[in-house]
Amino acid sequence: MIAIEAKQLSKQYRQYVRPMDLFKEWLLRRPFHTEVNALAPIDLNIEKGATFGVIGDNGAGKSTLLKLLAGTLPPSTGTLQIEGRKSAILELGSGFHPEFSGLENIRLACSMLGLSSTETKERTPDIIAFSELGDAINRPVKSYSSGMFVRLAFSVVTSIEPDVLIVDEALSVGDALFQKKSMDRMMRFRDEQRTLVFCSHNLYQVKELCEQAIWLDGGVLKAQGDSATVVDDYQDYVRARQSAKPDNQRVSPEMEAVSDVYLQEVSLEGGIDSAEGIPLFRLGDPFAVRVRAEIGSQPAEDVHIGLILIRNDGLQVYGVSTLIDQCNLSPIEGATYGVRLVFDPLALMSGDYALEAWLLDRSGLHVYDSRPICCRFRVRHESSEVGLVKMAHQWEPVV
């Protein structure tokens, strides 16, 4: 069953050089504007219960598409049909009255979402509890931080148990623990066969959470299909574009540990100190990575570590996690836990490498903390073999 069906859906805007041109256009009955294509005609069919990702650069048309799906923006062309009740969290704080308190905005928003006064009264305690705003719920929302805004908005739009939930980048504003709560709620919606449209720059989440995805570029649909393929194509495009820039202009995404769950240490064991200060390993050496993490108030079984070996050209050589291998972290002291990842012998051929480290929850979707590039090291081998890794092999006579 189709939950969302869009045919040739598009959005164009008129751009005027000067405000006076709008009056001249009306008066003289001829155009004084240029057409800007925010979104070229697009066809979408999203199945009921599917989780659908939207990715692309800033200004690619993602927010325009989501506003069209949410009904807050009229299309220039095309048709759109959505089955069931829909709810959306798009621009931060949109729909909230700045002079009203959080509680008053809950009542207003629930009314706009179609809830009766009785239903609103029944759901209000749960909305307040999920938002964790406490006494701030009685303050005007104009005094709220961006994180408080997103707590309130997400709590309200998900409280009505929508059939279709549309989520934009706004969730990235909240703190790490609230992001996890939100992700858990969205996963529950997915398990209940509700339809989720999810736009995010966190490509890992899109790849793991969504079955299908689209990639928009400059308002044009560049790719559509299973999320793993679309994300990989987009990442290849980004890497190729960044490789043409000087190193000091390249973008390296950083994630802050803003909760009590964070990486304390990621370090290498072994190797020989080189003149450049980068540890040197030989093919066949023992190689180990030590990771320590503070897990704070989270249960130990909910926290996992992922590590990726990366060559200096950006190629991901190998990635694995304690979640994949169903291995728990070991207690060290208090709320500090750790683990060692051992490769013995090291099979990497000559090259410069680094690590990516991730602190994940047990769903594998929420990232508590990360170190995108750390623990640089170098590998050398003596033989004339070429390639990325040394593979076990043997030569046999032809029979």
C-alpha angles and dihedrals in degrees: 000000000000115000097179125025120178124177122192089335111178144156129211129178131203113236119202124193092211133015089239090064091070090057092045090052091053093044100044096033095228130105122271095169141078124230116242116199106216089170127010117217110294135184119211134176114182118184122228110267094018125134109222126192130208119198138170144110124300108285092024094124098260096126091044090055093048092049089052091050091047092050095237091115126045116230122241091216139001137038134275129197124183123183118217135359115329131200131182143191108201126139113027110268095354111161094023121118107227095213094051122085122248090257092051090048090052090057092045095047094046090051091051089050090057103259120142121235089256093051091047092052091050094050100040096086091053091047092052092045094050093047091053090211095136114181090355087078087082094052124092109268090231085077093055124109119233089259092054090049092055092046091056095042095049092045091053100044094047095044093075091062094234123205089220122033120190116195126184130189092287092102091068088071095065123087120268097261094049090048087057092049089050092048090050090052092049090050089052089053089051092050089051089056094249118149118251127191107193126188117188145146087217096097093182091062092046091050095048100036103039130066095196132025144175130215117215124196122181091341092307126113105243100173140000130183142074111002097239092057095044093048092047091050091050093048090050088053093049093047092049091050094047093047088066091059127083113260092252090060099048118113116235112185113226127194122202123219099233097165138056089269110083147131113268100180140005112178142154126240121214129004131116121272110247128205089258091054092248115127113247121215130184125223106269096026120131109260128191138173120209118205128185124184137183108224098183114184096352121104111256093237090058094061123077136173126226125192130190126191110217130189117222091256090063096259111147103226099183138342132190139157140202085245092059092046092041092235123148126218117255121240114245108169132335108323093346117111132173150177140193124225109206130195110184112197103022108229099192119120125220116310147097115276143174139187135245114206125197133186107208139177122240092268089061089227107089118070113208094182140341145189106210097192121016143132099037114200141168131227128201132184130191103213128085093246116125134206140064104292136016108247123204108248147149137203118234133186118256110253 
